């Protein structure tokens, strides 16, 4: 893969992660990782969903042979998003989108 790894845009504080976990709780996974694993198309799909929603869930399917721990950090790196949480085989990712309408943006609690 020639995709360049980019650093996550920010490191979330514990308080910010707790806030995002609360927002993510009722969400349903928008992207499912299957036997095709981390294909370029799948990563583009994740990036698109992050642009639209800022906070998304990604489900690792039962037919996917990838390790959930390393997969979650790899996806966060490749999509320049922050890994909020990994629960079972569900990954919660956050990436702010300053171009999104102000009233639809997620406002994180202040760090510290």
DOBA-600633 format. One record per residue: x, y, z of N, C-alpha, C, O in turn; residue number from 1; residue in three letters. Coordinates in Angstrom, 3 decimals. Layout:
! residues N
n_px=X, n_py=Y, n_pz=Z, ca_px=X, ca_py=Y, ca_pz=Z, c_px=X, c_py=Y, c_pz=Z, o_px=X, o_py=Y, o_pz=Z, i=NUM, aa=ALA
...
//
This chain:
! residues 112
n_px=0.840, n_py=-1.180, n_pz=0.000, ca_px=0.000, ca_py=0.000, ca_pz=0.000, c_px=0.879, c_py=1.233, c_pz=0.000, o_px=1.766, o_py=1.374, o_pz=0.841, i=1, aa=UNK
n_px=0.630, n_py=2.131, n_pz=-0.949, ca_px=1.435, ca_py=3.341, ca_pz=-1.022, c_px=0.783, c_py=4.481, c_pz=-0.254, o_px=1.272, o_py=5.610, o_pz=-0.289, i=2, aa=UNK
n_px=-0.299, n_py=4.204, n_pz=0.429, ca_px=-1.006, ca_py=5.223, ca_pz=1.192, c_px=-0.108, c_py=5.726, c_pz=2.318, o_px=0.442, o_py=4.945, o_pz=3.094, i=3, aa=UNK
n_px=0.028, n_py=7.060, n_pz=2.389, ca_px=0.879, ca_py=7.653, ca_pz=3.394, c_px=0.138, c_py=7.711, c_pz=4.722, o_px=-1.022, o_py=8.119, o_pz=4.779, i=4, aa=UNK
n_px=0.806, n_py=7.308, n_pz=5.770, ca_px=0.189, ca_py=7.374, ca_pz=7.093, c_px=0.260, c_py=8.813, c_pz=7.576, o_px=1.319, o_py=9.439, o_pz=7.532, i=5, aa=UNK
n_px=-0.860, n_py=9.332, n_pz=8.033, ca_px=-0.865, ca_py=10.679, ca_pz=8.572, c_px=-1.192, c_py=10.603, c_pz=10.053, o_px=-1.885, o_py=9.695, o_pz=10.511, i=6, aa=UNK
n_px=-0.685, n_py=11.562, n_pz=10.777, ca_px=-0.869, ca_py=11.564, ca_pz=12.220, c_px=-2.318, c_py=11.913, c_pz=12.550, o_px=-2.945, o_py=12.684, o_pz=11.823, i=7, aa=UNK
n_px=-2.855, n_py=11.361, n_pz=13.630, ca_px=-4.192, ca_py=11.777, ca_pz=14.048, c_px=-4.186, c_py=13.278, c_pz=14.302, o_px=-3.177, o_py=13.834, o_pz=14.736, i=8, aa=UNK
n_px=-5.292, n_py=13.921, n_pz=14.036, ca_px=-5.332, ca_py=15.365, ca_pz=14.140, c_px=-5.196, c_py=15.858, c_pz=15.572, o_px=-4.681, o_py=16.954, o_pz=15.796, i=9, aa=UNK
n_px=-5.644, n_py=15.076, n_pz=16.543, ca_px=-5.504, ca_py=15.494, ca_pz=17.921, c_px=-5.522, c_py=14.280, c_pz=18.830, o_px=-6.023, o_py=13.212, o_pz=18.479, i=10, aa=UNK
n_px=-4.959, n_py=14.483, n_pz=20.009, ca_px=-5.019, ca_py=13.439, ca_pz=21.018, c_px=-6.154, c_py=13.808, c_pz=21.949, o_px=-6.175, o_py=14.894, o_pz=22.528, i=11, aa=UNK
n_px=-7.091, n_py=12.897, n_pz=22.085, ca_px=-8.258, ca_py=13.174, ca_pz=22.916, c_px=-7.946, c_py=12.955, c_pz=24.390, o_px=-7.249, o_py=12.009, o_pz=24.757, i=12, aa=UNK
n_px=-8.469, n_py=13.839, n_pz=25.223, ca_px=-8.331, ca_py=13.655, ca_pz=26.667, c_px=-9.344, c_py=12.602, c_pz=27.116, o_px=-10.255, o_py=12.255, o_pz=26.364, i=13, aa=UNK
n_px=-9.189, n_py=12.098, n_pz=28.326, ca_px=-10.114, ca_py=11.115, ca_pz=28.868, c_px=-11.531, c_py=11.692, c_pz=28.900, o_px=-12.498, o_py=11.002, o_pz=28.578, i=14, aa=UNK
n_px=-11.642, n_py=12.943, n_pz=29.286, ca_px=-12.953, ca_py=13.601, ca_pz=29.357, c_px=-13.603, c_py=13.680, c_pz=27.975, o_px=-14.802, o_py=13.438, o_pz=27.834, i=15, aa=UNK
n_px=-12.806, n_py=14.019, n_pz=26.954, ca_px=-13.333, ca_py=14.110, ca_pz=25.593, c_px=-13.751, c_py=12.734, c_pz=25.075, o_px=-14.774, o_py=12.601, o_pz=24.403, i=16, aa=UNK
n_px=-12.951, n_py=11.711, n_pz=25.394, ca_px=-13.310, ca_py=10.353, ca_pz=24.979, c_px=-14.611, c_py=9.918, c_pz=25.628, o_px=-15.458, o_py=9.320, o_pz=24.965, i=17, aa=UNK
n_px=-14.789, n_py=10.206, n_pz=26.914, ca_px=-16.028, ca_py=9.857, ca_pz=27.613, c_px=-17.221, c_py=10.536, c_pz=26.947, o_px=-18.271, o_py=9.921, o_pz=26.757, i=18, aa=UNK
n_px=-17.050, n_py=11.808, n_pz=26.596, ca_px=-18.105, ca_py=12.572, ca_pz=25.933, c_px=-18.475, c_py=11.925, c_pz=24.596, o_px=-19.654, o_py=11.754, o_pz=24.288, i=19, aa=UNK
n_px=-17.451, n_py=11.564, n_pz=23.801, ca_px=-17.689, ca_py=10.951, ca_pz=22.491, c_px=-18.297, c_py=9.553, c_pz=22.613, o_px=-19.130, o_py=9.163, o_pz=21.795, i=20, aa=UNK
n_px=-17.883, n_py=8.807, n_pz=23.626, ca_px=-18.460, ca_py=7.470, ca_pz=23.855, c_px=-19.958, c_py=7.586, c_pz=24.109, o_px=-20.744, o_py=6.768, o_pz=23.633, i=21, aa=UNK
n_px=-20.341, n_py=8.604, n_pz=24.859, ca_px=-21.761, ca_py=8.842, ca_pz=25.144, c_px=-22.527, c_py=9.148, c_pz=23.862, o_px=-23.639, o_py=8.659, o_pz=23.665, i=22, aa=UNK
n_px=-21.930, n_py=9.959, n_pz=22.992, ca_px=-22.573, ca_py=10.291, ca_pz=21.713, c_px=-22.628, c_py=9.080, c_pz=20.784, o_px=-23.576, o_py=8.928, o_pz=20.013, i=23, aa=UNK
n_px=-21.618, n_py=8.224, n_pz=20.858, ca_px=-21.525, ca_py=7.072, ca_pz=19.955, c_px=-22.440, c_py=5.931, c_pz=20.362, o_px=-22.795, o_py=5.093, o_pz=19.534, i=24, aa=UNK
n_px=-22.821, n_py=5.892, n_pz=21.622, ca_px=-23.588, ca_py=4.739, ca_pz=22.137, c_px=-24.790, c_py=4.362, c_pz=21.269, o_px=-24.943, o_py=3.185, o_pz=20.943, i=25, aa=UNK
n_px=-25.651, n_py=5.315, n_pz=20.879, ca_px=-26.829, ca_py=4.924, ca_pz=20.099, c_px=-26.568, c_py=4.714, c_pz=18.603, o_px=-27.460, o_py=4.276, o_pz=17.878, i=26, aa=UNK
n_px=-25.372, n_py=5.018, n_pz=18.145, ca_px=-25.072, ca_py=4.910, ca_pz=16.709, c_px=-25.012, c_py=3.451, c_pz=16.256, o_px=-24.667, o_py=2.556, o_pz=17.027, i=27, aa=UNK
n_px=-25.353, n_py=3.240, n_pz=15.004, ca_px=-25.175, ca_py=1.917, ca_pz=14.401, c_px=-23.944, c_py=1.984, c_pz=13.501, o_px=-23.651, o_py=3.043, o_pz=12.946, i=28, aa=UNK
n_px=-23.217, n_py=0.874, n_pz=13.344, ca_px=-22.023, ca_py=0.888, ca_pz=12.493, c_px=-22.371, c_py=1.263, c_pz=11.051, o_px=-23.296, o_py=0.705, o_pz=10.462, i=29, aa=UNK
n_px=-21.618, n_py=2.215, n_pz=10.491, ca_px=-21.851, ca_py=2.667, ca_pz=9.121, c_px=-20.995, c_py=1.908, c_pz=8.121, o_px=-21.317, o_py=1.853, o_pz=6.934, i=30, aa=UNK
n_px=-19.897, n_py=1.316, n_pz=8.606, ca_px=-18.980, ca_py=0.599, ca_pz=7.723, c_px=-18.726, c_py=-0.775, c_pz=8.319, o_px=-18.561, o_py=-0.907, o_pz=9.532, i=31, aa=UNK
n_px=-18.695, n_py=-1.785, n_pz=7.486, ca_px=-18.430, ca_py=-3.156, ca_pz=7.921, c_px=-17.174, c_py=-3.660, c_pz=7.219, o_px=-17.057, o_py=-3.558, o_pz=5.998, i=32, aa=UNK
n_px=-16.235, n_py=-4.202, n_pz=7.991, ca_px=-15.027, ca_py=-4.779, ca_pz=7.407, c_px=-15.278, c_py=-6.272, c_pz=7.244, o_px=-15.549, o_py=-6.973, o_pz=8.219, i=33, aa=UNK
n_px=-15.188, n_py=-6.746, n_pz=6.023, ca_px=-15.429, ca_py=-8.160, ca_pz=5.736, c_px=-14.162, c_py=-8.848, c_pz=5.296, o_px=-13.065, o_py=-8.480, o_pz=5.717, i=34, aa=UNK
n_px=-14.313, n_py=-9.850, n_pz=4.447, ca_px=-13.144, ca_py=-10.626, ca_pz=4.025, c_px=-12.211, c_py=-9.865, c_pz=3.099, o_px=-11.072, o_py=-10.286, o_pz=2.897, i=35, aa=UNK
n_px=-12.678, n_py=-8.726, n_pz=2.517, ca_px=-11.775, ca_py=-7.916, ca_pz=1.689, c_px=-10.783, c_py=-7.138, c_pz=2.556, o_px=-9.799, o_py=-6.594, o_pz=2.055, i=36, aa=UNK
n_px=-11.053, n_py=-7.093, n_pz=3.852, ca_px=-10.208, ca_py=-6.451, ca_pz=4.858, c_px=-9.986, c_py=-4.974, c_pz=4.549, o_px=-10.924, o_py=-4.300, o_pz=4.123, i=37, aa=UNK
n_px=-8.779, n_py=-4.448, n_pz=4.749, ca_px=-8.548, ca_py=-3.008, ca_pz=4.610, c_px=-8.207, c_py=-2.618, c_pz=3.173, o_px=-7.066, o_py=-2.266, o_pz=2.875, i=38, aa=UNK
n_px=-9.172, n_py=-2.680, n_pz=2.309, ca_px=-8.957, ca_py=-2.304, ca_pz=0.909, c_px=-8.984, c_py=-0.775, c_pz=0.788, o_px=-9.551, o_py=-0.098, o_pz=1.646, i=39, aa=UNK
n_px=-8.374, n_py=-0.227, n_pz=-0.271, ca_px=-8.419, ca_py=1.232, ca_pz=-0.479, c_px=-9.856, c_py=1.755, c_pz=-0.535, o_px=-10.139, o_py=2.842, o_pz=-0.031, i=40, aa=UNK
n_px=-10.761, n_py=0.990, n_pz=-1.142, ca_px=-12.158, ca_py=1.398, ca_pz=-1.218, c_px=-12.803, c_py=1.493, c_pz=0.149, o_px=-13.582, o_py=2.409, o_pz=0.409, i=41, aa=UNK
n_px=-12.483, n_py=0.547, n_pz=1.028, ca_px=-13.026, ca_py=0.554, ca_pz=2.376, c_px=-12.523, c_py=1.782, c_pz=3.144, o_px=-13.296, o_py=2.444, o_pz=3.837, i=42, aa=UNK
n_px=-11.222, n_py=2.083, n_pz=3.016, ca_px=-10.655, ca_py=3.247, ca_pz=3.710, c_px=-11.283, c_py=4.539, c_pz=3.196, o_px=-11.530, o_py=5.457, o_pz=3.978, i=43, aa=UNK
n_px=-11.544, n_py=4.622, n_pz=1.890, ca_px=-12.210, ca_py=5.802, ca_pz=1.318, c_px=-13.614, c_py=5.931, c_pz=1.885, o_px=-14.066, o_py=7.034, o_pz=2.193, i=44, aa=UNK
n_px=-14.300, n_py=4.812, n_pz=2.022, ca_px=-15.644, ca_py=4.800, ca_pz=2.585, c_px=-15.626, c_py=5.334, c_pz=4.023, o_px=-16.485, o_py=6.128, o_pz=4.408, i=45, aa=UNK
n_px=-14.648, n_py=4.895, n_pz=4.805, ca_px=-14.522, ca_py=5.360, ca_pz=6.197, c_px=-14.256, c_py=6.869, c_pz=6.217, o_px=-14.868, o_py=7.594, o_pz=7.001, i=46, aa=UNK
n_px=-13.346, n_py=7.343, n_pz=5.357, ca_px=-13.033, ca_py=8.780, ca_pz=5.298, c_px=-14.275, c_py=9.595, c_pz=4.935, o_px=-14.523, o_py=10.652, o_pz=5.515, i=47, aa=UNK
n_px=-15.053, n_py=9.097, n_pz=3.971, ca_px=-16.277, ca_py=9.787, ca_pz=3.546, c_px=-17.279, c_py=9.870, c_pz=4.687, o_px=-17.865, o_py=10.925, o_pz=4.931, i=48, aa=UNK
n_px=-17.474, n_py=8.756, n_pz=5.385, ca_px=-18.419, ca_py=8.747, ca_pz=6.509, c_px=-17.955, c_py=9.678, c_pz=7.629, o_px=-18.778, o_py=10.344, o_pz=8.257, i=49, aa=UNK
n_px=-16.637, n_py=9.731, n_pz=7.886, ca_px=-16.101, ca_py=10.641, ca_pz=8.905, c_px=-16.370, c_py=12.098, c_pz=8.516, o_px=-16.687, o_py=12.921, o_pz=9.375, i=50, aa=UNK
n_px=-16.244, n_py=12.417, n_pz=7.227, ca_px=-16.526, ca_py=13.779, ca_pz=6.752, c_px=-17.987, c_py=14.143, c_pz=7.010, o_px=-18.291, o_py=15.256, o_pz=7.439, i=51, aa=UNK
n_px=-18.880, n_py=13.203, n_pz=6.747, ca_px=-20.309, ca_py=13.468, ca_pz=6.895, c_px=-20.774, c_py=13.485, c_pz=8.348, o_px=-21.646, o_py=14.272, o_pz=8.715, i=52, aa=UNK
n_px=-20.192, n_py=12.618, n_pz=9.171, ca_px=-20.718, ca_py=12.425, ca_pz=10.524, c_px=-19.774, c_py=12.828, c_pz=11.660, o_px=-20.243, o_py=13.062, o_pz=12.773, i=53, aa=UNK
n_px=-18.474, n_py=12.916, n_pz=11.423, ca_px=-17.436, ca_py=13.190, ca_pz=12.426, c_px=-17.214, c_py=12.043, c_pz=13.405, o_px=-16.073, o_py=11.761, o_pz=13.769, i=54, aa=UNK
n_px=-18.272, n_py=11.384, n_pz=13.834, ca_px=-18.171, ca_py=10.277, ca_pz=14.795, c_px=-18.886, c_py=9.076, c_pz=14.193, o_px=-20.084, o_py=9.132, o_pz=13.918, i=55, aa=UNK
n_px=-18.143, n_py=7.985, n_pz=13.988, ca_px=-18.741, ca_py=6.802, ca_pz=13.358, c_px=-18.310, c_py=5.523, c_pz=14.069, o_px=-17.319, o_py=5.486, o_pz=14.798, i=56, aa=UNK
n_px=-19.092, n_py=4.483, n_pz=13.826, ca_px=-18.727, ca_py=3.147, ca_pz=14.284, c_px=-18.376, c_py=2.307, c_pz=13.056, o_px=-19.035, o_py=2.394, o_pz=12.020, i=57, aa=UNK
n_px=-17.333, n_py=1.495, n_pz=13.191, ca_px=-16.918, ca_py=0.562, ca_pz=12.150, c_px=-16.957, c_py=-0.827, c_pz=12.767, o_px=-16.374, o_py=-1.054, o_pz=13.827, i=58, aa=UNK
n_px=-17.633, n_py=-1.747, n_pz=12.115, ca_px=-17.784, ca_py=-3.115, ca_pz=12.633, c_px=-16.824, c_py=-4.050, c_pz=11.908, o_px=-16.769, o_py=-4.061, o_pz=10.678, i=59, aa=UNK
n_px=-16.071, n_py=-4.831, n_pz=12.673, ca_px=-15.210, ca_py=-5.856, ca_pz=12.085, c_px=-16.046, c_py=-7.124, c_pz=12.012, o_px=-16.434, o_py=-7.683, o_pz=13.038, i=60, aa=UNK
n_px=-16.320, n_py=-7.574, n_pz=10.795, ca_px=-17.176, ca_py=-8.737, ca_pz=10.587, c_px=-16.537, c_py=-10.030, c_pz=11.073, o_px=-15.320, o_py=-10.108, o_pz=11.237, i=61, aa=UNK
n_px=-17.362, n_py=-11.036, n_pz=11.301, ca_px=-16.870, ca_py=-12.321, ca_pz=11.798, c_px=-16.035, c_py=-13.060, c_pz=10.750, o_px=-15.251, o_py=-13.944, o_pz=11.094, i=62, aa=UNK
n_px=-16.202, n_py=-12.698, n_pz=9.461, ca_px=-15.407, ca_py=-13.354, ca_pz=8.412, c_px=-14.109, c_py=-12.598, c_pz=8.115, o_px=-13.422, o_py=-12.906, o_pz=7.141, i=63, aa=UNK
n_px=-13.776, n_py=-11.620, n_pz=8.942, ca_px=-12.546, ca_py=-10.842, ca_pz=8.775, c_px=-11.464, c_py=-11.439, c_pz=9.680, o_px=-11.680, o_py=-11.631, o_pz=10.877, i=64, aa=UNK
n_px=-10.300, n_py=-11.728, n_pz=9.094, ca_px=-9.231, ca_py=-12.383, ca_pz=9.849, c_px=-8.292, c_py=-11.401, c_pz=10.553, o_px=-7.338, o_py=-11.824, o_pz=11.206, i=65, aa=UNK
n_px=-8.548, n_py=-10.110, n_pz=10.430, ca_px=-7.662, ca_py=-9.106, ca_pz=11.016, c_px=-7.764, c_py=-9.070, c_pz=12.540, o_px=-8.816, o_py=-9.353, o_pz=13.114, i=66, aa=UNK
n_px=-6.644, n_py=-8.715, n_pz=13.187, ca_px=-6.619, ca_py=-8.523, ca_pz=14.633, c_px=-7.300, c_py=-7.190, c_pz=14.955, o_px=-6.945, o_py=-6.160, o_pz=14.382, i=67, aa=UNK
n_px=-8.271, n_py=-7.203, n_pz=15.863, ca_px=-9.057, ca_py=-5.995, ca_pz=16.113, c_px=-8.230, c_py=-4.851, c_pz=16.715, o_px=-8.469, o_py=-3.685, o_pz=16.400, i=68, aa=UNK
n_px=-7.261, n_py=-5.177, n_pz=17.575, ca_px=-6.439, ca_py=-4.127, ca_pz=18.194, c_px=-5.610, c_py=-3.380, c_pz=17.142, o_px=-5.671, o_py=-2.154, o_pz=17.047, i=69, aa=UNK
n_px=-4.836, n_py=-4.134, n_pz=16.356, ca_px=-3.971, ca_py=-3.496, ca_pz=15.371, c_px=-4.792, c_py=-2.859, c_pz=14.247, o_px=-4.405, o_py=-1.822, o_pz=13.710, i=70, aa=UNK
n_px=-5.915, n_py=-3.470, n_pz=13.893, ca_px=-6.761, ca_py=-2.915, ca_pz=12.847, c_px=-7.322, c_py=-1.564, c_pz=13.258, o_px=-7.362, o_py=-0.635, o_pz=12.452, i=71, aa=UNK
n_px=-7.755, n_py=-1.450, n_pz=14.506, ca_px=-8.341, ca_py=-0.184, ca_pz=14.964, c_px=-7.315, c_py=0.950, c_pz=14.921, o_px=-7.645, o_py=2.056, o_pz=14.494, i=72, aa=UNK
n_px=-6.081, n_py=0.696, n_pz=15.355, ca_px=-5.064, ca_py=1.751, ca_pz=15.318, c_px=-4.631, c_py=2.046, c_pz=13.881, o_px=-4.361, o_py=3.198, o_pz=13.542, i=73, aa=UNK
n_px=-4.562, n_py=1.016, n_pz=13.036, ca_px=-4.184, ca_py=1.214, ca_pz=11.639, c_px=-5.215, c_py=2.079, c_pz=10.917, o_px=-4.851, o_py=2.997, o_pz=10.182, i=74, aa=UNK
n_px=-6.495, n_py=1.791, n_pz=11.124, ca_px=-7.549, ca_py=2.582, ca_pz=10.479, c_px=-7.480, c_py=4.033, c_pz=10.946, o_px=-7.602, o_py=4.953, o_pz=10.138, i=75, aa=UNK
n_px=-7.286, n_py=4.240, n_pz=12.241, ca_px=-7.188, ca_py=5.609, ca_pz=12.769, c_px=-6.020, c_py=6.347, c_pz=12.119, o_px=-6.156, o_py=7.514, o_pz=11.751, i=76, aa=UNK
n_px=-4.875, n_py=5.681, n_pz=11.973, ca_px=-3.711, ca_py=6.305, ca_pz=11.345, c_px=-3.975, c_py=6.616, c_pz=9.872, o_px=-3.697, o_py=7.722, o_pz=9.411, i=77, aa=UNK
n_px=-4.511, n_py=5.642, n_pz=9.135, ca_px=-4.709, ca_py=5.811, ca_pz=7.690, c_px=-5.806, c_py=6.812, c_pz=7.341, o_px=-5.815, o_py=7.365, o_pz=6.242, i=78, aa=UNK
n_px=-6.724, n_py=7.044, n_pz=8.263, ca_px=-7.797, ca_py=8.003, ca_pz=8.000, c_px=-7.582, c_py=9.319, c_pz=8.752, o_px=-8.446, o_py=10.195, o_pz=8.716, i=79, aa=UNK
n_px=-6.450, n_py=9.466, n_pz=9.428, ca_px=-6.113, ca_py=10.656, ca_pz=10.215, c_px=-7.221, c_py=10.994, c_pz=11.212, o_px=-7.542, o_py=12.162, o_pz=11.432, i=80, aa=UNK
n_px=-7.798, n_py=9.950, n_pz=11.808, ca_px=-8.863, ca_py=10.151, ca_pz=12.794, c_px=-8.370, c_py=9.707, c_pz=14.166, o_px=-7.285, o_py=9.141, o_pz=14.301, i=81, aa=UNK
n_px=-9.175, n_py=9.969, n_pz=15.161, ca_px=-8.828, ca_py=9.569, ca_pz=16.525, c_px=-9.633, c_py=8.344, c_pz=16.913, o_px=-10.846, o_py=8.286, o_pz=16.714, i=82, aa=UNK
n_px=-8.934, n_py=7.363, n_pz=17.474, ca_px=-9.598, ca_py=6.159, ca_pz=17.970, c_px=-10.198, c_py=6.495, c_pz=19.329, o_px=-9.479, o_py=6.777, o_pz=20.287, i=83, aa=UNK
n_px=-11.521, n_py=6.461, n_pz=19.397, ca_px=-12.211, ca_py=6.790, ca_pz=20.643, c_px=-12.306, c_py=5.553, c_pz=21.518, o_px=-12.063, o_py=5.607, o_pz=22.723, i=84, aa=UNK
n_px=-12.671, n_py=4.416, n_pz=20.882, ca_px=-12.947, ca_py=3.229, ca_pz=21.677, c_px=-12.992, c_py=1.999, c_pz=20.776, o_px=-13.314, o_py=2.080, o_pz=19.591, i=85, aa=UNK
n_px=-12.662, n_py=0.866, n_pz=21.373, ca_px=-12.820, ca_py=-0.428, ca_pz=20.715, c_px=-13.609, c_py=-1.303, c_pz=21.674, o_px=-13.116, o_py=-1.676, o_pz=22.738, i=86, aa=UNK
n_px=-14.844, n_py=-1.630, n_pz=21.287, ca_px=-15.693, ca_py=-2.484, ca_pz=22.131, c_px=-15.995, c_py=-3.732, c_pz=21.334, o_px=-16.658, o_py=-3.667, o_pz=20.299, i=87, aa=UNK
n_px=-15.518, n_py=-4.857, n_pz=21.802, ca_px=-15.697, ca_py=-6.095, ca_pz=21.045, c_px=-15.063, c_py=-5.939, c_pz=19.676, o_px=-13.855, o_py=-5.726, o_pz=19.567, i=88, aa=UNK
n_px=-15.871, n_py=-6.044, n_pz=18.630, ca_px=-15.361, ca_py=-5.865, ca_pz=17.269, c_px=-15.898, c_py=-4.588, c_pz=16.642, o_px=-15.982, o_py=-4.478, o_pz=15.419, i=89, aa=UNK
n_px=-16.264, n_py=-3.618, n_pz=17.487, ca_px=-16.764, ca_py=-2.338, ca_pz=17.000, c_px=-15.768, c_py=-1.237, c_pz=17.354, o_px=-15.387, o_py=-1.062, o_pz=18.512, i=90, aa=UNK
n_px=-15.360, n_py=-0.505, n_pz=16.324, ca_px=-14.389, ca_py=0.580, ca_pz=16.475, c_px=-15.151, c_py=1.902, c_pz=16.406, o_px=-15.984, o_py=2.093, o_pz=15.520, i=91, aa=UNK
n_px=-14.868, n_py=2.812, n_pz=17.335, ca_px=-15.469, ca_py=4.142, ca_pz=17.302, c_px=-14.371, c_py=5.130, c_pz=16.927, o_px=-13.342, o_py=5.222, o_pz=17.597, i=92, aa=UNK
n_px=-14.612, n_py=5.876, n_pz=15.830, ca_px=-13.637, ca_py=6.844, ca_pz=15.327, c_px=-14.221, c_py=8.246, c_pz=15.329, o_px=-15.422, o_py=8.434, o_pz=15.137, i=93, aa=UNK
n_px=-13.341, n_py=9.241, n_pz=15.553, ca_px=-13.765, ca_py=10.640, ca_pz=15.533, c_px=-12.778, c_py=11.447, c_pz=14.699, o_px=-11.564, o_py=11.271, o_pz=14.798, i=94, aa=UNK
n_px=-13.322, n_py=12.330, n_pz=13.881, ca_px=-12.498, ca_py=13.285, ca_pz=13.137, c_px=-13.333, c_py=14.528, c_pz=12.915, o_px=-14.384, o_py=14.470, o_pz=12.277, i=95, aa=UNK
n_px=-12.867, n_py=15.664, n_pz=13.444, ca_px=-13.648, ca_py=16.889, ca_pz=13.294, c_px=-13.613, c_py=17.346, c_pz=11.836, o_px=-12.636, o_py=17.118, o_pz=11.122, i=96, aa=UNK
n_px=-14.681, n_py=17.985, n_pz=11.418, ca_px=-14.790, ca_py=18.498, ca_pz=10.052, c_px=-15.174, c_py=19.974, c_pz=10.137, o_px=-16.350, o_py=20.303, o_pz=10.293, i=97, aa=UNK
n_px=-14.178, n_py=20.871, n_pz=10.032, ca_px=-14.466, ca_py=22.306, ca_pz=10.157, c_px=-15.370, c_py=22.838, c_pz=9.043, o_px=-15.949, o_py=23.915, o_pz=9.185, i=98, aa=UNK
n_px=-15.499, n_py=22.096, n_pz=7.934, ca_px=-16.341, ca_py=22.547, ca_pz=6.824, c_px=-17.819, c_py=22.201, c_pz=7.053, o_px=-18.691, o_py=22.650, o_pz=6.309, i=99, aa=UNK
n_px=-18.084, n_py=21.416, n_pz=8.067, ca_px=-19.459, ca_py=21.014, ca_pz=8.370, c_px=-20.216, c_py=22.197, c_pz=8.961, o_px=-19.619, o_py=23.047, o_pz=9.621, i=100, aa=UNK
n_px=-21.505, n_py=22.258, n_pz=8.735, ca_px=-22.328, ca_py=23.338, ca_pz=9.288, c_px=-22.110, c_py=23.437, c_pz=10.798, o_px=-22.067, o_py=22.427, o_pz=11.500, i=101, aa=UNK
n_px=-21.975, n_py=24.670, n_pz=11.280, ca_px=-21.618, ca_py=24.884, ca_pz=12.682, c_px=-22.552, c_py=24.168, c_pz=13.654, o_px=-22.100, o_py=23.608, o_pz=14.653, i=102, aa=UNK
n_px=-23.858, n_py=24.186, n_pz=13.364, ca_px=-24.822, ca_py=23.562, ca_pz=14.278, c_px=-24.777, c_py=22.038, c_pz=14.222, o_px=-25.345, o_py=21.375, o_pz=15.090, i=103, aa=UNK
n_px=-24.113, n_py=21.475, n_pz=13.218, ca_px=-24.024, ca_py=20.015, ca_pz=13.110, c_px=-22.688, c_py=19.474, c_pz=13.594, o_px=-22.513, o_py=18.260, o_pz=13.693, i=104, aa=UNK
n_px=-21.741, n_py=20.361, n_pz=13.899, ca_px=-20.426, ca_py=19.914, ca_pz=14.365, c_px=-20.500, c_py=19.410, c_pz=15.797, o_px=-21.334, o_py=19.846, o_pz=16.590, i=105, aa=UNK
n_px=-19.599, n_py=18.476, n_pz=16.106, ca_px=-19.500, ca_py=17.985, ca_pz=17.478, c_px=-18.539, c_py=18.917, c_pz=18.227, o_px=-17.386, o_py=19.084, o_pz=17.828, i=106, aa=UNK
n_px=-19.017, n_py=19.508, n_pz=19.293, ca_px=-18.169, ca_py=20.380, ca_pz=20.100, c_px=-17.646, c_py=19.597, c_pz=21.286, o_px=-18.401, o_py=19.201, o_pz=22.174, i=107, aa=UNK
n_px=-16.345, n_py=19.382, n_pz=21.287, ca_px=-15.713, ca_py=18.624, ca_pz=22.371, c_px=-15.585, c_py=19.484, c_pz=23.616, o_px=-15.419, o_py=20.700, o_pz=23.518, i=108, aa=UNK
n_px=-15.660, n_py=18.858, n_pz=24.794, ca_px=-15.368, ca_py=19.603, ca_pz=26.018, c_px=-13.912, c_py=20.079, c_pz=25.969, o_px=-13.060, o_py=19.444, o_pz=25.349, i=109, aa=UNK
n_px=-13.653, n_py=21.180, n_pz=26.618, ca_px=-12.280, ca_py=21.712, ca_pz=26.638, c_px=-11.317, c_py=20.730, c_pz=27.285, o_px=-11.655, o_py=20.055, o_pz=28.257, i=110, aa=UNK
n_px=-10.107, n_py=20.660, n_pz=26.730, ca_px=-9.073, ca_py=19.789, ca_pz=27.302, c_px=-8.614, c_py=20.396, c_pz=28.620, o_px=-8.446, o_py=21.609, o_pz=28.744, i=111, aa=UNK
n_px=-8.415, n_py=19.521, n_pz=29.598, ca_px=-7.883, ca_py=19.966, ca_pz=30.865, c_px=-8.871, c_py=20.404, c_pz=31.878, o_px=-8.492, o_py=20.796, o_pz=32.982, i=112, aa=UNK
//
